[in-house]
Amino acid sequence: MRLSVPPRFSGDYMVGVREQLDGMVMRYVSHVQGVLLAHWDHTFLDQTVNIINECPFGVADIEFEALIWAPKIGQKLYGTHSLSSPSHLSLLFSRTFNVSIPLQHIPQDTYEFEATNQDDEEEEDSDSEDGLIGLGGLNGHGQVEEVGRWKSRSTGELVGQGGKGVKFTVIGMQVTNQMLSLTGSLLADPHNPPSPPPTPAAAQPMRDSPTPEPEYHSQTPVRPAKKPRQNKDKENTNNPIEPSHPIPARASKQPRPVPVLEEKEEIDESFLSARELKQKRKEEAKAKRDARKEKKAENVMVAAQAVGGDMAVGLEGAEDAGAEVGKKRKGGAGEGGQAKKRKE
């Protein structure tokens, strides 16, 4: 095994090797694929300790004798009862390593779970010698209250009663913080477990997804269309003469098409990282700015069309009035000439 010895053991690297191995005792060591229980007879494979680059730790290859506990899948072991619940059975192997047996690996035709009453709990706590307790809530003394025990259907004997060992088959191993725990089975064929039956603890209503789903409406809300402006042209009732050129009608304001609102998919922001959330905020702000610019441009276009129509109507009216005045002057000059002729 190769170890990195701290520089404070530079005077005697063997002392550092033993101290490091002592810290691995009762922990799962991946190099040996098991839990280190004891070690002795340490020797260096080389006469020197290597110091690589600027790292002050000394790297050394060592050889030693050790006692390893390395369980295998399918191995048969015995454990003592630790905790009970309707969903699983917990055991202790050698009173040290945790073993969990799920509900689907407990034969229901052989064992059944029986809930205990409060009176029965008090009697069992006073009469039990091993002090084993079941899974439940904490009482006022900080101890776990027993809610029930698994027992045999045929004899009525509790599983693991009196510290009796429970035989199980190893079907899984988990390593958490260098601590090894096992998953076991009480079935004769643990590779084909039946589906677990519903239990009071497991029969709970299904929860909704944390991500809200978008609501799709059958009718999309649409803003009511604006009424077009009525064309009010000025008419001169005293002037019977019609204009030679027809006055163009004022361009009426057509109702703008109402945009259809698109349903946007809602995103649960609790699952976004800080970078993704910031990018999402930038995109939303940019979309709002573009919408405001587009709306402003539409308003400017409508105002320009309205001003252009008013100017066209004013120019046509001025031309008609000038033509009418010219005709009246010509008519007055003709009448004056006829009057002079009559006097003569």
C-alpha positions in Angstrom: 0.0 0.0 0.0 1.2 3.5 -0.8 0.8 6.1 2.0 1.7 9.9 2.2 3.3 10.5 5.6 3.1 14.0 7.1 6.4 15.9 7.4 6.3 16.0 11.2 7.2 12.3 11.1 10.4 12.9 9.0 12.5 11.7 11.9 10.7 8.3 12.0 8.4 7.6 9.1 7.4 4.2 10.5 5.6 6.0 13.4 3.7 8.0 10.9 2.7 4.9 8.9 1.3 3.2 12.1 -0.6 6.3 13.0 -2.2 6.6 9.6 -3.2 2.9 9.6 -4.7 3.4 13.1 -7.0 6.0 11.7 -8.3 3.5 9.1 -9.3 0.9 11.6 -13.1 0.0 11.5 -13.4 2.0 8.3 -13.9 0.8 4.7 -10.6 1.0 2.8 -11.1 0.9 -1.0 -7.5 -0.3 -1.5 -8.2 -3.6 0.3 -11.9 -3.7 -0.6 -13.0 -4.2 3.0 -13.1 -2.9 6.5 -9.7 -2.8 8.3 -10.0 -4.5 11.7 -6.3 -4.8 12.7 -2.7 -4.4 11.3 0.8 -5.5 12.3 4.3 -6.3 10.9 4.9 -3.2 8.9 7.9 -3.0 6.5 9.0 -0.5 3.8 9.4 -1.9 0.3 12.1 0.7 -0.4 15.0 2.1 1.6 14.0 5.7 0.8 10.9 7.9 1.1 10.1 10.0 -1.9 9.3 13.7 -1.8 7.6 14.8 -5.0 8.1 18.3 -6.2 7.2 20.9 -3.6 4.9 18.6 -1.6 6.5 18.1 1.9 4.7 14.7 2.5 6.8 11.6 2.2 5.5 9.0 -0.2 6.3 5.4 0.8 5.2 1.9 -0.3 4.6 -0.3 2.7 3.7 -3.9 3.3 1.9 -5.2 6.5 -0.3 -7.9 7.8 -3.9 -7.0 8.3 -7.3 -8.5 9.3 -10.0 -7.4 6.8 -13.8 -7.9 6.9 -15.0 -8.0 3.3 -18.6 -9.4 2.9 -19.7 -10.7 -0.5 -23.0 -10.5 -2.3 -25.0 -13.8 -1.6 -23.1 -14.5 1.7 -25.2 -15.9 4.6 -24.7 -14.1 7.9 -26.4 -13.8 11.3 -27.5 -10.5 12.9 -29.3 -9.5 16.1 -32.5 -7.5 16.2 -32.1 -3.7 16.4 -35.1 -1.8 15.1 -38.5 -2.7 13.7 -41.0 -0.8 11.6 -43.8 -1.8 9.2 -41.5 -0.9 6.2 -38.3 -2.7 7.2 -36.3 -4.7 9.7 -33.0 -3.5 11.1 -30.3 -5.9 12.4 -26.8 -5.5 13.8 -23.9 -7.7 12.6 -21.4 -8.3 15.4 -23.2 -5.5 17.2 -21.4 -3.0 15.0 -22.4 -3.0 11.3 -26.0 -2.0 10.3 -28.1 -4.4 8.2 -31.4 -3.2 6.7 -34.0 -5.7 5.4 -36.7 -4.0 3.3 -40.3 -5.1 3.3 -40.2 -6.9 0.0 -37.5 -9.1 1.3 -39.5 -10.2 4.4 -41.7 -13.3 3.6 -45.2 -12.2 4.4 -46.4 -15.8 4.6 -43.9 -16.5 7.4 -43.7 -13.2 9.3 -46.2 -10.5 10.2 -45.9 -7.1 11.8 -47.8 -6.6 15.1 -48.2 -3.1 16.6 -47.7 -2.9 20.3 -49.9 -1.0 22.9 -48.6 1.5 25.4 -49.2 -0.9 28.3 -47.3 -3.7 26.5 -44.4 -1.3 25.8 -44.0 -0.5 29.5 -44.0 -4.1 30.5 -41.4 -5.1 27.8 -39.1 -2.2 28.7 -39.1 -3.3 32.4 -38.7 -7.0 31.7 -36.3 -7.0 28.7 -32.7 -7.8 29.5 -31.0 -6.8 26.3 -32.6 -3.3 26.1 -33.6 -3.7 22.5 -36.1 -1.1 21.2 -38.1 -0.6 18.1 -38.5 2.2 15.6 -40.8 5.0 16.6 -40.9 8.4 18.1 -38.6 9.8 20.8 -40.0 9.9 24.4 -39.2 12.4 27.1 -36.0 10.6 28.0 -34.5 10.7 24.4 -35.2 7.0 23.8 -36.9 5.6 20.7 -40.4 4.3 21.5 -41.4 0.9 20.1 -44.3 0.8 17.7 -44.3 -2.9 17.0 -42.3 -6.0 16.2 -42.1 -8.6 13.5 -43.2 -12.1 14.7 -43.6 -15.6 13.3 -47.1 -16.4 12.0 -46.9 -20.1 13.1 -45.4 -19.8 16.6 -46.0 -16.2 17.4 -42.3 -15.8 18.5 -40.8 -12.3 18.0 -38.0 -12.0 15.4 -34.7 -11.9 17.3 -36.4 -12.4 20.7 -33.9 -12.8 23.5 -30.9 -11.9 21.3 -31.4 -14.8 19.0 -29.6 -14.4 15.7 -31.5 -13.8 12.5 -30.1 -15.4 9.4 -30.1 -13.3 6.3 -28.5 -13.1 2.8 -26.4 -10.1 1.8 -27.9 -8.5 -1.3 -26.2 -5.1 -1.2 -23.5 -3.0 0.3 -23.3 0.8 0.8 -20.4 2.9 1.9 -21.1 6.3 3.5 -18.3 8.4 5.0 -16.1 5.2 5.0 -18.7 3.3 7.0 -20.0 0.1 5.5 -23.7 -1.0 5.8 -25.4 -4.0 4.4 -28.8 -4.7 2.8 -30.1 -8.2 3.5 -33.0 -10.5 2.6 -34.9 -13.2 4.5 -36.3 -14.8 1.3 -35.1 -18.2 0.2 -34.6 -16.7 -3.3 -33.6 -13.1 -2.7 -33.1 -12.5 -6.4 -36.8 -12.7 -7.2 -38.6 -10.7 -4.4 -42.4 -10.2 -4.7 -43.9 -6.8 -4.9 -44.2 -5.2 -1.5 -47.8 -5.1 -0.1 -49.3 -1.8 1.0 -48.6 -0.8 4.6 -50.0 1.9 6.9 -46.6 3.7 6.7 -46.2 3.3 3.0 -49.9 3.9 2.0 -49.7 7.6 1.7 -51.3 9.8 -1.0 -49.1 10.7 -3.9 -47.7 14.2 -3.8 -47.8 16.5 -6.8 -44.8 17.3 -8.8 -42.8 20.2 -7.3 -42.6 21.8 -10.7 -46.0 23.5 -11.5 -47.4 22.6 -14.9 -48.6 25.4 -17.2 -52.3 25.9 -17.4 -53.8 25.7 -20.9 -57.0 27.7 -21.4 -59.5 26.8 -24.1 -60.0 30.4 -25.0 -57.1 32.8 -25.2 -57.9 36.2 -23.6 -58.1 38.9 -26.4 -58.3 42.6 -25.9 -61.4 44.2 -27.5 -60.8 46.0 -30.8 -60.9 49.8 -30.9 -63.7 51.4 -32.9 -62.6 53.3 -36.0 -63.0 57.1 -36.0 -65.9 58.5 -38.0 -65.0 60.7 -41.0 -66.2 64.2 -40.3 -65.7 66.4 -43.4 -66.5 70.1 -43.4 -69.4 71.0 -45.7 -70.2 74.6 -46.8 -74.0 74.9 -47.0 -74.0 78.5 -48.4 -71.9 77.6 -51.5 -74.1 75.7 -54.1 -71.0 75.2 -56.4 -69.5 71.8 -56.1 -65.7 71.5 -56.1 -64.2 70.5 -59.4 -62.0 67.9 -57.8 -63.4 65.5 -55.3 -62.1 65.8 -51.8 -60.4 62.6 -50.8 -61.9 61.0 -47.8 -59.8 61.2 -44.7 -58.0 58.0 -44.0 -59.8 56.2 -41.3 -57.9 54.6 -38.6 -58.1 50.9 -39.0 -58.2 48.7 -35.9 -54.9 47.2 -35.2 -54.7 43.4 -35.1 -54.8 42.2 -31.6 -51.8 39.9 -30.9 -52.7 36.5 -29.6 -51.1 35.9 -26.3 -48.9 32.9 -26.3 -48.8 30.6 -23.3 -45.4 30.5 -21.8 -44.1 27.5 -20.0 -43.5 28.2 -16.4 -40.1 27.1 -15.1 -39.3 26.2 -11.5 -36.5 28.6 -10.7 -35.6 26.6 -7.5 -33.7 24.1 -9.7 -31.8 26.7 -11.7 -28.2 27.7 -10.8 -27.2 31.2 -10.1 -25.8 31.6 -13.6 -28.9 30.2 -15.3 -31.2 32.3 -13.2 -29.2 35.5 -14.1 -29.4 34.6 -17.9 -33.1 34.0 -17.6 -33.6 37.5 -16.0 -31.6 39.1 -18.8 -33.7 37.4 -21.5 -36.9 38.5 -19.8 -35.7 42.1 -19.5 -34.7 42.2 -23.2 -38.1 40.8 -24.3 -39.8 43.6 -22.3 -37.6 46.3 -23.9 -38.3 45.0 -27.4 -42.0 44.9 -26.8 -42.0 48.5 -25.5 -40.0 49.7 -28.6 -42.4 47.9 -31.0 -45.5 49.5 -29.3 -43.9 53.0 -29.4 -43.1 52.6 -33.1 -46.7 51.6 -33.8 -48.1 54.7 -31.9 -45.7 57.0 -33.8 -46.9 55.5 -37.1 -50.6 55.9 -36.2 -50.1 59.6 -35.2 -48.2 60.4 -38.4 -51.0 58.9 -40.5 -53.6 61.0 -38.6 -51.7 64.3 -39.0 -51.1 63.6 -42.8 -54.9 63.1 -43.3 -55.8 66.4 -41.6 -53.2 68.3 -43.7 -54.6 66.8 -47.0 -58.2 67.9 -46.1 -57.1 71.5 -45.2 -55.2 71.9 -48.6 -58.2 70.8 -50.6 -60.6 73.1 -48.8 -58.2 76.1 -49.4 -58.1 75.5 -53.2 -61.9 75.3 -53.4 -62.3 78.6 -51.5 -59.9 80.4 -53.8 -61.7 79.2 -57.0 -65.0 80.4 -55.6 -63.7 84.0 -54.9 -62.3 84.3 -58.4 -65.6 83.4 -60.0 -67.5 86.1 -57.9 -65.1 88.8 -59.1 -65.5 88.0 -62.7 -69.3 88.1 -62.4 -69.2 91.6 -60.7 -67.1 93.1 -63.6 -69.7 91.9 -66.3 -72.7 93.6 -64.5 -70.8 96.9 -64.2 -70.2 97.0 -68.0 -73.9 96.4 -68.9 -74.9 99.3 -66.6 -72.6 101.9 -68.4 -74.1 100.9 -71.8 -77.7 101.5 -70.6 -76.8 105.0 -69.4 -75.4 105.9 -72.7 
